[in-house]
């Protein structure tokens, strides 16, 4: 009788474990399908500035990675200003009901009077006025119009390269933008990560590969059971090491809860 009772107990326990696993999978699937939205853009084929080899490939790899962990991804590469605006509008509509959002951009960026801008491939900047009148996209405005309502907002900016228009703007008698990007403030529930420290340039990486920052993101942010802030510590360490201590990612976090892009299932398997 003891053996029979033990068998029944083990059978019931196996059923309970199976039920727990099924509930976890359903919950995770539901959260992934309806609560995760990402915007991934990579610009390298600039018409009026030096081209970058890797942003399109960086963006494609990032989009693929995020899709693998359940994100609904709005993606685009080598986008004009109009096409970037379309992507932002589409992303904003989807992000309004999201629990977790990711905003990723690889390409040229520029800082002007303490404000950071994303550069579309058709940007033609000869003066400060060109930037302010719409040749580039204000990052703060883009974020505030798209991801404000999400519970957790992850922003990855692989764009702190040298100012591609410095010589032209200086030659025209206009103050040129500084190298790198300016510091940014973040709203609550936001993790912001730059490829490098404020005011410093970032590397594009070997031709046909990925930038050091994007490669580190790809290697770390979806590791099973690793919380995003722990993952970013690994990202910083990896970039610093692989660039011979020349590049150190910078960021800030006002997240209000733990965030896992790839939560570990019950039992750690």
Secondary structure as UniProt FT lines:
FT   HELIX           2..35
FT   STRAND          36..42
FT   HELIX           55..68
FT   TURN            69..70
FT   STRAND          72..77
FT   HELIX           81..95
FT   TURN            96..97
FT   STRAND          100..106
FT   STRAND          109..112
FT   TURN            113..114
FT   STRAND          115..119
FT   TURN            121..122
FT   HELIX           128..130
FT   HELIX           131..135
FT   STRAND          136..138
FT   HELIX           139..144
FT   TURN            145..146
FT   TURN            148..149
FT   STRAND          152..158
FT   TURN            164..165
FT   HELIX           166..171
FT   TURN            172..173
FT   TURN            188..189
FT   STRAND          190..194
FT   TURN            198..199
FT   TURN            207..208
FT   HELIX           212..220
FT   TURN            221..222
FT   TURN            224..225
FT   HELIX           228..242
FT   TURN            243..245
FT   STRAND          250..253
FT   HELIX           266..268
//
